[in-house]
Amino acid sequence: MSFKVAVVGATGNVGREMLNILDERGFPVSEVVALASRRSQGTEVSFGDRTLKVKALDQYDFSDTDICVMSAGGNVSKEWSPKIGKQGCVVIDNSSAFRYDQDVPLIVPEVNPDAISLFTRKNIIANPNCSTAQLVVALKPLHDAATIKRVVVATYQSVSGAGKEGMDELFTQTRAVFVADQVDVKKFTKRIAFNVIPHIDVFLDDGFTKEEWKMVAETKKMLDPKIKLTATCVRVPVFIGHSEAVNIEFEKPITADEARDILREAPGCQVLDKRENGGYITPLESAGEDATFISRIREDSTVDNGLSMWVVSDNLRKGAALNAVQIAELLVERGLIQPKKKAA
């Protein structure tokens, strides 16, 4: 079986990565269509060794398309995902538009694959926030083993999480600093070059930002509503790769050695944890990789049954594009979707 797949937002960072990963993983496609806004119509994007010309989303008929991978922002998704779903095309949405809708499953295949069957309610499946995706991949096997009570996480999020404009701003500001030019601030609230900004997304009434709230709500929805989680989300001058300092309190005893063994066997996880110089992962090494990397696993004696660890992943891949493609693979593997067009 092969499927007709549309990628919406194909000219963006995540859209291009989705096309790359569909090709890399050999997803069974009969045809791939690249879609974006009218202003990007005619732009060329790569799919393996082929070149696709971008078509306009608002002029495309989804009636013969099987899967739509959507990465065009929340407003576009709110308008188009329900329309596309009603045409019988399954939407895998990378925005936050439907993550908290009880009729839309929020899926990380390594964490809650069984929830995917709920997609038939609206023909929409939500992809989680990039910082949440890597966190729950690391938490799930530990939760199964010792039951997590509380998580405290501080994120160190790369500028690619803010799109191409974020990456461009870090590059231009860094260059301006070196040549003593004026440093212009446009995308971020403060200068990002040689700085860190403890502010991602809008502020809420309780003082947390929406990015921090997303991590709480999504972890509860995917992993366990009983888990207490608090987050501080920080933008750092790194191009690709989100890092997280994670402190966990469990109901049952668990040692650092036990956690290492569990995580080494867990799907999607890779442990790199040596207590020596360089014996840990950084975002630089995670770029272009599929795994969620875990380092610095150690026991926290300040709480009962406590562990601390360092979690790093490529936010454009596991945090977005890779997870979306894995969701599509899960649909196929479980026989939840059939191609509208039969192979000749």
Secondary structure, 3 states (H helix, E strand, C coil): CCEEEEEECCCCHHHHHHHHHHHHCCCCEEEEEEEECHHHCCCEEEECCEEEECEEHHHCCCCCCCEEEECCCHHHHHHHHHHHHHCCCEEEECCCCCCCCCCCCECCCCCCHHHHHHHHHCCEEECCCHHHHHHHHHHHHHHHHHCEEEEEEEEEECHHHHCHHHHHHHHHHHHHHHCCCCCCCCCCCCCCCCCCECCCCCECCCCCEHHHHHHHHHHHHHCCCCCEEEEEEEECCCCCCEEEEEEEEECCCCCHHHHHHHHHHCCCEEECCCCCCCCCCCHHHHCCCCCEEEEEEEEECCCCCEEEEEEEECCCHHHHHHHHHHHHHHHHHCCCCCCCCCCC
